[in-house]
Amino acid sequence: MKKVGFVLGAVVMNLAIFATTALAQSTIPNPGGGNNVKGEVVTPPGGTAFTGSDVMMIAAVALVLLAIGISFFVIGRRRAASTA
């Protein structure tokens, strides 16, 4: 059960770090009526909006925290094995 929790936690962290850049608010015009601008029909843009945010720093911090957590986990298991 712990492994499932770790995997779910990793998936949530992955979504929080990498997918949040795609959550930009779009300025797609209202299709019900205001899509004519100066005689030209405005079409919604395709694809995912690029927000220009850089996730490299967040990813680096997440990797460092993951490495610290794994090292604490390994140290805790060794300490528990030596006392038993």
Secondary structure by P-SEA (a helix, b strand, c coil): caaaaaaaaaaaaaaacccccccccccccccccccccccbbbbcccccccccccaaaaaaaaaaaaaaaaaaaaaaaaaaaaac
